Amino acid sequence: MCRGANVPDFDAMVRERLGDLKLSRDEQEEVYAEISGHLELHFAAEVESGAVEPVALRDADRQVGDWDSFRKSIQITKGDFMSKRLHRIWIPGLVVGVIFLLAQNALIHLREPQIIPFYGAVLNFDWARIPMAIIAGACIACWSRAMGGTVANRIAATLVPTAAFAALMLLMAPIAISVDRHISVALQLWIIFSFLLWMAILPAATMFLGALPFLRGSATSAPEPPQAPTHA
């Protein structure tokens, strides 16, 4: 419990008292560091003023008081973890993904896509989709960062549109195979893979390229860690 010669390990104490806060790892570590630092400063001030170490430690512990209530107040202040994932990952990814999909459909009506034969599959592709995907990825990552998203949150949000499309394709694959019995299963699986490659995997890589500049730096609107309550 002690760190160094006489200074208690407040970090270990705070982790033990608060336990799992149901926050993201970065937020949880930030809370632990903030509270342990506050208690350590109070302990040092008490010892400096002449208090014996056990009394100073007990007084530092009283700065928090009821640890269970303090844990709940932190979770309320920080907000629900699932709600944050919704605003940092799912909403940016899905909203921008829908706009990207609508823009692609509009592009099809504005100009004739290029027909690309791909080992037995015939794909419609317009190279203008590449800069559109880059812009979409940048918008998603920027939005996620503005909502306080970590780097992992921004990457996940960027992959949401293409992951949703890939999941839809995989769900529809058994139906397509059962309906088109005149085409061999192997050929149908190859066609499905080709569509996934061109319509999900490559766009995902392109969106990630657009997101790269916004993966740097810390979140711009992450809430400040709560202060330990001070008891007179």
PyMOL commands that set and color helices and strands:
alter all, ss='L'
color gray80, all
select helices_A, chain A and resi 10-18+25-48+53-62+67-78+81-110+129-146+151-179+185-214
alter helices_A, ss='H'
color red, helices_A
select strands_A, chain A and resi 2-3+7-8+114-118+121-125
alter strands_A, ss='S'
color yellow, strands_A
deselect
rebuild
show_as cartoon
